[in-house]
Amino acid sequence: MEELKKSVNEITEQEIIKLVISNKKNKDVEYNKINFTLKENNKKQYYQVEKYTDKQVFHENIDMDILKEKILEYIKEDYKQLSAWSNTTTFDLKISKKGKVFLGKKKSDNTKLANKSHNKEKNYILKEGMIIEPLIDLGIFTKEGNVVSSKYDKYKQINRFVEIIDDEIKKNEYKELTILDFGCGKSYLTFVLYYYFVEIKKINVKMIGLDLKPDVIKKCNDIAKRYNYENLRFELGDINGFKYNNKVDIVMTLHACDTATDYALYNAIKWNTKMIFSVPCCQHEFNSQMKSDSLSILTKYGIVQERVAALMTDAVRANLLEYLGYKTQLLEFIDISHSPKNILIRAAKANVSKERKEKALNEVNSLIEKFNFNPTLFNLLKQDNLI
């Protein structure tokens, strides 16, 4: 162990641009290899760690000063090889079956690799340096507006959500928007979106958050006052049966559970809402109904049925929106390794052809017949003679 520590010390005395740990000692070791890449964001350097399994890659960011500690943590028990590159030196470390450590090094010009590692970070909408109070309260930004290293994945996820909305918003020059957020919960993302609309897009918005918990509503209204978000308010109410008589431009639902998403989409359709952004959650309805003789392979295994049923639920929702004149997409906004609840429905009013509408509805009817489904959204629309 002392020999290994000495070699790792020698390697990390130089600024390492990239480092790869590989050649696992036995098949039970979880990761096939682990990469460390030096990154820079807003003049702050850190290491991005990528851990590879057979099918996935997991990411985390670490501070530069714990690189040595992390290397030893991974390599001491589980791996037999390490390769590392600084600007001027290439290192090759190998551990024999008996635990003997061999460290090779040679002079080499790795500056091209350094330039590649320091490529400019993605140009996020919510940039470091902005003083965004909700992100500070969430612990994602420091008080100075810098990303907290351990929260970098969450920072990327929030930006991804904002980007999906921005892709639709920038198609028109909106001066004002009325936005309803169903099932807003603690609403940090609602606050972030208010900041995006008002401070970045310079749109005059009226934004209403709806939830069933009185304490949550009170807290969110207090926070809105503290942030001076004048046109953001929160109300107590149920998605099912919520009445709103003025125009609605955007309906959002973030993790509205099970059929609550269907009631939110139904309301959005009835209001002739311009844009819908919905992240469904906990789709149990189809799972409990799903039956099929000819395709029993999909209902034979519980985990397969659960996942297929959830995907079918969102496919039916998307098709029904398309039938009613919305250009609809199902988008991944969070990497599946972080959360299985990673599908977002984005729908915008558009000129959808009659043929496309009919095909969308026919596909829904075929799926209902094949698997004995009784979808909530389908029934709500049918009761109103919309389908």
C-alpha positions as CSV (number, residue, x, y, z in Angstrom):
1,M,0.0,0.0,0.0
2,E,2.9,2.4,0.8
3,E,4.4,1.7,-2.6
4,L,1.1,2.5,-4.3
5,K,0.7,5.8,-2.3
6,K,4.2,6.8,-3.2
7,S,3.5,6.3,-6.9
8,V,0.2,8.1,-6.8
9,N,1.9,11.0,-5.0
10,E,4.5,11.2,-7.7
11,I,1.8,11.2,-10.4
12,T,-0.4,13.9,-8.7
13,E,2.5,16.2,-8.0
14,Q,1.9,17.4,-11.6
15,E,-1.4,18.8,-12.8
16,I,-3.2,15.8,-14.3
17,I,-5.2,16.5,-17.4
18,K,-6.7,13.1,-17.7
19,L,-6.4,9.8,-15.8
20,V,-7.9,6.4,-16.5
21,I,-8.2,3.5,-14.0
22,S,-8.9,0.1,-15.7
23,N,-8.2,-3.6,-15.7
24,K,-10.4,-4.7,-12.8
25,K,-9.1,-7.5,-10.6
26,N,-12.3,-9.6,-10.7
27,K,-15.7,-9.6,-12.5
28,D,-17.6,-8.5,-9.4
29,V,-16.1,-5.0,-9.5
30,E,-18.9,-2.7,-10.5
31,Y,-17.2,-0.4,-12.9
32,N,-15.2,-1.5,-16.0
33,K,-13.1,1.7,-16.0
34,I,-13.1,5.1,-14.3
35,N,-12.0,8.3,-16.1
36,F,-11.0,11.5,-14.5
37,T,-10.9,14.6,-16.8
38,L,-9.8,18.1,-15.8
39,K,-12.5,20.6,-16.6
40,E,-12.9,24.4,-16.2
41,N,-16.0,26.4,-15.7
42,N,-16.1,30.1,-15.0
43,K,-12.3,30.0,-14.3
44,K,-12.8,27.2,-11.7
45,Q,-11.1,23.9,-12.2
46,Y,-12.5,20.5,-11.1
47,Y,-12.4,16.9,-12.2
48,Q,-15.3,15.2,-14.0
49,V,-15.4,11.5,-13.0
50,E,-17.0,9.0,-15.4
51,K,-17.6,5.5,-14.1
52,Y,-18.5,2.9,-16.8
53,T,-20.5,-0.2,-16.4
54,D,-21.4,-2.5,-19.3
55,K,-24.5,-0.4,-20.2
56,Q,-24.3,2.9,-18.4
57,V,-21.9,5.7,-17.4
58,F,-22.3,7.5,-14.1
59,H,-21.0,11.1,-13.6
60,E,-19.8,13.1,-10.6
61,N,-17.7,16.2,-10.2
62,I,-14.9,16.4,-7.6
63,D,-12.7,19.2,-6.3
64,M,-9.1,19.1,-7.5
65,D,-7.7,18.7,-4.0
66,I,-9.3,15.3,-3.5
67,L,-8.0,13.7,-6.7
68,K,-5.3,11.7,-4.9
69,E,-7.8,10.4,-2.3
70,K,-10.2,9.3,-5.0
71,I,-7.6,7.5,-7.0
72,L,-6.4,5.5,-4.0
73,E,-10.0,4.7,-3.0
74,Y,-10.7,3.1,-6.4
75,I,-7.5,1.5,-7.3
76,K,-6.2,0.0,-4.1
77,E,-8.5,-3.0,-4.0
78,D,-10.2,-3.3,-7.4
79,Y,-8.0,-2.4,-10.3
80,K,-4.5,-3.3,-11.7
81,Q,-3.8,-0.4,-14.1
82,L,-3.7,3.4,-14.2
83,S,-2.8,5.7,-17.0
84,A,-2.4,9.5,-16.5
85,W,-1.4,12.5,-18.6
86,S,0.0,15.9,-17.6
87,N,1.1,18.6,-20.0
88,T,4.6,17.1,-20.2
89,T,4.5,13.5,-18.9
90,T,2.6,10.3,-19.6
91,F,2.4,7.9,-16.7
92,D,1.6,4.2,-16.8
93,L,1.1,2.4,-13.4
94,K,0.6,-1.4,-13.2
95,I,0.0,-3.7,-10.2
96,S,1.1,-7.3,-10.4
97,K,-0.8,-10.3,-9.0
98,K,1.4,-10.2,-5.9
99,G,0.7,-6.5,-5.4
100,K,4.0,-5.1,-6.6
101,V,3.6,-1.6,-8.2
102,F,5.4,-0.7,-11.4
103,L,5.4,3.0,-12.4
104,G,6.5,4.0,-15.9
105,K,6.8,7.5,-17.1
106,K,8.0,9.3,-20.2
107,K,8.3,12.9,-21.4
108,S,5.6,13.8,-23.9
109,D,3.7,16.8,-25.2
110,N,0.1,16.4,-24.1
111,T,-0.9,20.0,-24.6
112,K,-3.5,19.1,-27.3
113,L,-5.2,16.9,-24.8
114,A,-5.2,19.7,-22.3
115,N,-6.8,22.1,-24.8
116,K,-9.5,19.5,-25.5
117,S,-10.2,19.0,-21.8
118,H,-10.5,22.8,-21.2
119,N,-13.0,23.3,-24.1
120,K,-15.6,25.9,-23.2
121,E,-18.4,24.4,-21.2
122,K,-21.9,24.2,-22.6
123,N,-23.5,27.7,-22.9
124,Y,-26.3,27.2,-20.4
125,I,-29.3,29.5,-20.2
126,L,-28.9,29.8,-16.4
127,K,-25.2,30.7,-16.3
128,E,-22.8,30.7,-13.4
129,G,-22.4,34.2,-12.0
130,M,-26.1,35.0,-12.1
131,I,-27.5,35.6,-8.7
132,I,-30.6,33.3,-8.9
133,E,-32.1,33.1,-5.4
134,P,-33.9,29.8,-5.9
135,L,-30.7,28.1,-7.0
136,I,-28.9,29.6,-4.0
137,D,-31.6,28.4,-1.6
138,L,-31.5,24.9,-3.2
139,G,-27.7,24.8,-2.5
140,I,-26.9,24.5,-6.2
141,F,-25.3,28.0,-6.4
142,T,-23.1,29.6,-3.8
143,K,-24.0,33.2,-2.7
144,E,-21.6,34.4,-5.4
145,G,-23.5,32.5,-8.1
146,N,-21.0,29.7,-8.6
147,V,-22.1,26.1,-9.0
148,V,-21.5,23.9,-6.0
149,S,-19.4,21.0,-7.4
150,S,-21.5,18.2,-5.8
151,K,-24.6,19.8,-7.3
152,Y,-23.4,20.0,-10.9
153,D,-25.7,17.2,-12.2
154,K,-28.7,18.9,-10.7
155,Y,-27.6,22.2,-12.2
156,K,-27.5,20.5,-15.7
157,Q,-30.9,18.9,-15.1
158,I,-32.6,22.3,-14.3
159,N,-30.9,23.9,-17.3
160,R,-32.1,21.0,-19.5
161,F,-35.7,21.6,-18.4
162,V,-35.4,25.3,-19.1
163,E,-33.8,24.6,-22.5
164,I,-36.8,22.4,-23.5
165,I,-39.2,25.3,-22.6
166,D,-36.9,27.9,-24.3
167,D,-36.9,25.9,-27.6
168,E,-40.6,26.5,-27.8
169,I,-40.8,30.0,-26.4
170,K,-38.2,31.4,-28.8
171,K,-40.4,30.5,-31.8
172,N,-42.5,33.6,-31.1
173,E,-41.9,37.0,-29.7
174,Y,-44.1,36.8,-26.6
175,K,-44.7,40.0,-24.7
176,E,-46.9,38.4,-22.0
177,L,-47.9,34.9,-20.9
178,T,-50.3,33.4,-18.4
179,I,-48.8,30.2,-16.9
180,L,-50.5,27.6,-14.6
181,D,-48.3,25.2,-12.7
182,F,-50.4,22.2,-11.5
183,G,-49.1,20.3,-8.4
184,C,-46.3,22.8,-7.9
185,G,-45.2,21.3,-4.5
186,K,-42.2,23.2,-3.0
187,S,-41.9,25.0,-6.3
188,Y,-38.2,25.7,-6.6
189,L,-38.4,24.9,-10.3
190,T,-41.4,27.2,-10.5
191,F,-39.4,30.0,-9.0
192,V,-36.5,29.3,-11.4
193,L,-38.9,29.4,-14.4
194,Y,-40.3,32.7,-13.2
195,Y,-36.8,34.1,-13.1
196,Y,-36.2,32.7,-16.7
197,F,-39.3,34.3,-18.1
198,V,-39.0,37.7,-16.4
199,E,-35.2,38.3,-16.1
200,I,-33.9,36.5,-19.1
201,K,-36.7,36.5,-21.7
202,K,-38.1,39.9,-20.5
203,I,-41.7,38.6,-20.8
204,N,-44.5,40.0,-18.6
205,V,-45.8,36.8,-17.0
206,K,-48.7,36.0,-14.7
207,M,-47.8,32.7,-13.0
208,I,-50.0,30.7,-10.7
209,G,-49.0,27.6,-8.8
210,L,-51.6,25.1,-7.5
211,D,-51.2,22.5,-4.8
212,L,-53.3,20.7,-2.2
213,K,-51.2,21.4,0.9
214,P,-52.0,24.7,2.8
215,D,-48.6,24.9,4.5
216,V,-46.9,24.5,1.1
217,I,-49.0,27.2,-0.4
218,K,-48.3,29.6,2.5
219,K,-44.6,28.9,2.4
220,C,-44.4,29.4,-1.4
221,N,-46.3,32.7,-1.3
222,D,-43.9,33.9,1.5
223,I,-40.9,33.0,-0.6
224,A,-42.4,34.8,-3.7
225,K,-42.7,37.9,-1.6
226,R,-39.1,37.6,-0.3
227,Y,-37.9,37.2,-3.9
228,N,-40.1,40.2,-5.0
229,Y,-41.7,38.0,-7.7
230,E,-44.7,40.2,-8.0
231,N,-46.7,38.2,-10.6
232,L,-46.2,34.8,-9.0
233,R,-48.8,33.5,-6.6
234,F,-49.8,30.2,-5.2
235,E,-53.3,28.9,-4.6
236,L,-54.9,25.9,-2.8
237,G,-56.8,23.6,-5.2
238,D,-57.1,20.3,-6.9
239,I,-56.1,19.7,-10.4
240,N,-59.4,17.8,-10.9
241,G,-62.1,20.4,-11.2
242,F,-59.9,23.6,-11.0
243,K,-61.7,26.5,-12.6
244,Y,-60.0,29.3,-14.4
245,N,-61.9,31.7,-16.7
246,N,-59.2,33.8,-18.3
247,K,-56.9,32.8,-21.1
248,V,-54.1,30.3,-20.4
249,D,-50.9,30.3,-22.5
250,I,-48.9,27.6,-20.7
251,V,-49.8,24.7,-18.5
252,M,-47.1,22.9,-16.6
253,T,-47.3,19.7,-14.5
254,L,-44.1,18.5,-12.8
255,H,-44.5,15.0,-11.3
256,A,-48.3,15.2,-11.0
257,C,-49.0,11.7,-9.7
258,D,-50.8,9.1,-11.8
259,T,-54.1,10.4,-13.3
260,A,-53.5,13.9,-12.0
261,T,-51.5,14.4,-15.1
262,D,-54.5,13.4,-17.2
263,Y,-56.7,16.0,-15.4
264,A,-54.1,18.7,-16.0
265,L,-53.8,17.8,-19.7
266,Y,-57.6,17.8,-19.9
267,N,-57.9,21.3,-18.4
268,A,-55.1,22.5,-20.7
269,I,-57.0,21.2,-23.8
270,K,-60.3,22.7,-22.6
271,W,-58.6,26.1,-22.2
272,N,-57.1,25.8,-25.7
273,T,-53.7,26.3,-24.1
274,K,-50.9,27.3,-26.5
275,M,-48.2,25.2,-24.8
276,I,-48.1,22.3,-22.4
277,F,-45.0,21.0,-20.5
278,S,-45.7,17.9,-18.5
279,V,-43.5,15.5,-16.5
280,P,-45.7,12.5,-15.6
281,C,-45.1,10.5,-12.4
282,C,-46.3,7.2,-10.9
283,Q,-48.4,5.9,-13.8
284,H,-50.4,3.1,-12.1
285,E,-53.5,3.2,-14.2
286,F,-52.5,1.1,-17.2
287,N,-50.4,-1.3,-15.1
288,S,-53.5,-2.4,-13.1
289,Q,-55.6,-2.7,-16.3
290,M,-53.1,-4.3,-18.7
291,K,-54.3,-7.7,-20.1
292,S,-53.5,-9.4,-23.4
293,D,-53.7,-13.0,-24.6
294,S,-51.6,-12.5,-27.8
295,L,-49.0,-10.3,-26.2
296,S,-48.8,-11.9,-22.7
297,I,-45.0,-11.8,-22.9
298,L,-45.4,-8.1,-21.9
299,T,-47.6,-8.9,-18.8
300,K,-45.7,-12.1,-17.7
301,Y,-43.0,-10.2,-15.8
302,G,-44.0,-7.6,-13.3
303,I,-41.1,-5.2,-13.9
304,V,-41.6,-5.4,-17.7
305,Q,-45.3,-4.8,-17.4
306,E,-44.8,-1.8,-15.1
307,R,-42.3,-0.1,-17.4
308,V,-44.2,-0.9,-20.6
309,A,-47.4,0.3,-19.1
310,A,-45.8,3.6,-18.1
311,L,-44.5,4.2,-21.6
312,M,-47.8,3.3,-23.1
313,T,-49.6,5.8,-20.8
314,D,-47.4,8.6,-22.1
315,A,-47.7,7.5,-25.7
316,V,-51.5,7.6,-25.4
317,R,-51.4,11.0,-23.9
318,A,-49.2,12.3,-26.7
319,N,-51.4,10.8,-29.4
320,L,-54.5,12.3,-27.9
321,L,-52.9,15.7,-27.8
322,E,-51.9,15.3,-31.4
323,Y,-55.4,14.4,-32.4
324,L,-56.6,17.6,-30.7
325,G,-54.3,19.8,-32.7
326,Y,-51.0,19.8,-30.8
327,K,-47.6,19.1,-32.2
328,T,-46.4,16.8,-29.5
329,Q,-43.0,15.3,-28.5
330,L,-41.8,13.0,-25.7
331,L,-38.4,14.1,-24.6
332,E,-35.8,12.8,-22.2
333,F,-34.8,15.6,-19.9
334,I,-32.9,13.7,-17.2
335,D,-30.5,10.9,-17.8
336,I,-32.1,7.5,-17.0
337,S,-29.2,6.8,-14.6
338,H,-30.4,9.7,-12.4
339,S,-34.1,9.0,-12.5
340,P,-36.5,6.7,-14.3
341,K,-39.1,9.5,-14.3
342,N,-37.3,11.3,-17.1
343,I,-39.9,11.8,-19.8
344,L,-41.3,15.2,-20.6
345,I,-44.4,15.8,-22.8
346,R,-44.0,19.0,-24.8
347,A,-47.0,20.0,-26.8
348,A,-47.7,23.2,-28.8
349,K,-50.8,24.3,-30.7
350,A,-50.1,23.7,-34.4
351,N,-51.7,22.9,-37.8
352,V,-51.9,19.1,-37.6
353,S,-53.2,17.4,-40.7
354,K,-56.4,15.5,-40.7
355,E,-54.6,12.3,-41.7
356,R,-52.2,12.6,-38.9
357,K,-54.9,13.3,-36.4
358,E,-56.9,10.3,-37.5
359,K,-53.8,8.0,-37.4
360,A,-53.1,9.2,-33.9
361,L,-56.6,8.4,-32.7
362,N,-56.6,5.0,-34.5
363,E,-53.4,4.1,-32.7
364,V,-54.9,4.9,-29.4
365,N,-58.1,2.8,-30.1
366,S,-55.9,-0.1,-31.2
367,L,-53.9,-0.1,-28.0
368,I,-57.0,0.2,-25.9
369,E,-58.5,-2.8,-27.6
370,K,-55.3,-4.9,-27.5
371,F,-54.6,-4.4,-23.8
372,N,-58.0,-3.7,-22.3
373,F,-57.1,-0.1,-21.3
374,N,-59.6,2.4,-20.0
375,P,-57.6,5.7,-20.0
376,T,-58.7,8.6,-17.9
377,L,-57.8,11.3,-20.4
378,F,-59.5,9.4,-23.2
379,N,-62.7,9.1,-21.2
380,L,-62.7,12.8,-20.1
381,L,-62.4,13.9,-23.7
382,K,-65.0,11.5,-24.9
383,Q,-67.5,12.8,-22.3
384,D,-67.1,16.2,-23.8
385,N,-67.4,14.9,-27.4
386,L,-63.9,16.0,-28.2
387,I,-63.1,12.5,-29.6
